[in-house]
Amino acid sequence: MLDDAVPSSPQLRTVVEAEFLALTQVGNQFAIRHHECDAQQLPNDDTRDYLFVRLVSLIAFVLRRTGRMAG
């Protein structure tokens, strides 16, 4: 999917991949998706909102670039 989203820019592809990996690590370290004994709680709702917007922006970018989302 990323090949279709950023076909002509290896540098941007690297940035997008790093963002997906960073957000995956956040999801694994913090109690966002589910509650685990070793997952850390987010400090406040503002932090949750920031991470949500960051993730939605990344997904929307890839979906738009691959023609899977209008707009």
N, C-alpha and C positions, 0 to 999 in steps of 0.2 A: 504494500500500500504506500509506503514511503517512497518507493521508486517512482510511483505515479505522482505523488504530491510534490516532490522536489527533484525532478529529473535532470535539471541542468545546473544544479548548484551543489556540488559535494560539500562545500562549507556549510550551507544552510541545512543540508541533510544531517551533518554532524551535530549541529545545534539542536535540531528537532529530536534526534535520537537521544541526545543528552538530557533534554527536557523530559521525555518519556521515562527515561531511567531515573532521573531525579524524583519525579512525582511517584514512581513506583516505590522508591526507597522511603519516601515520606509516608506513603500508605502502609508500608510494612512496619515502620517504626512507631507510628502514632495510631491511636484508637480512632480511626476514621471510618473504615469499612465494617469493622467488626471489633469486638472487644476480646482481647487476649491478655493473659496475665503479664506478659512482658511488654505490652504496648503502652506507650506513654500517652497521657491525655493531652489534648491541645490546650494551650493556656487560656484561650477565650474564643468567643464567637467570631471576632474580627479575623483571627488567624484561620479559622475554618472557612470563612467567606473568601479570604484571599486565595487559599489553596483551591477552593472550588472554582473560582473565576479563572485561575491559572490553568486548571485542567480543562475546563470547558473551552477556553480559548484555543488550547492546543488541539483538542479534538475537532472543533469547528474548522480550524485552519486546514487540517488534513482532509476532512470530509468535503470542504469546499473545493480544495485543490484537486480532488479526485472525482469531482462531479457527483458526489453522493449527498450533497446538501445544497439547496438553492440559496441564493442570496449573496 
